[in-house]
């Protein structure tokens, strides 16, 4: 047994408080009456009151309040098992972990912004299966396709820029690994979403997108960063420093929307620029929702049956009975007729 609203359990305190108030009120009324009149007069005044019926009414009132309080807390017991069909599409998210994602041209930085946006996207996908691929110069599956959004979030939060041994960026390799995550026999219901600043140092991202498109994969790209760009912060021996090239010049990383647009076009998807408001995610979800769905399997749900009706019904019976019971005694009157 459990309660649907345990935070409302404090209402049960009202019952003993009510009993104490009623007992105190009855005792005070009795004492006040005795202080004004004697026992004989009090007996005459209260002769019409049925004390047993009055106690019954008070008890029913207290019991009714108790049952009502229990109903408000929402008792639940008895497990109910139900099965539900899950339909949706398979979505693989590619997250850029190159060092340039540490740039702070979008707050707090590109990677943390992308991480938050991915969390919002996963929430919006609902019943779809979602996987995660992380990449820099190389790529690997951080989380295979799953319906467990909690596990994906945990793995998403465990990665950081610079985790991968080889730096640089290869969107081609990221798309190839993402494509290998899908069922090869499925010619539709497949989506890849790339979160990146678009800097592609190795490979042909557009060519990989075109190949995946032939296999029925739709590719959407999300640009993270600004075209003005920013320096790349790193942790040096003297504290916070900025990344330099081999010639000793500071490296400024800029969002390359052209590359991301080309990949989205080749993948028959669309490009969106990531913003603080997150409106682009709504547009992306609308595009994904418009795709054909497939059955992703059955899912079992366990739920407790609501039992608040029982104490609520008892409370209603108590209040009705309290209203019907009279605490007035019937007065016996002797009829004396007149005889002529």
Buried (B, 14 or more C-beta within 10 A) or exposed (E): EEBBEEEEEEBBEBBEEBBEEBEEEEEEEEEEBEEEEEEEEBEEEBEEEBEEBBEBBBBBBBBBBBBBBBBBBBBBEEEEEEEEEBBBBBBBBBBBBBBBBBBBBBEEBBBBBBBEBBBEBBEBBEBBBBBBBBBBBBBEBBBBBBBEBEEBBEBBEEBEBBEBEEBBBBBBBBBBBBBEBBEEEBEBBBBBBBBBBBBBEBBBBBBBBBBBBEEEBBBBBBBBBBEEBBBBBBEEEEEEBBBEEEEEEEBBBBBBBEBBBBBBBBBBBBBBBBEEEBEBBEEBBEBBBEBEBBEBEEEEEEEBEBBBEEBBEBBBBBBEBBEEEEBEBEEEEEEEEEEE
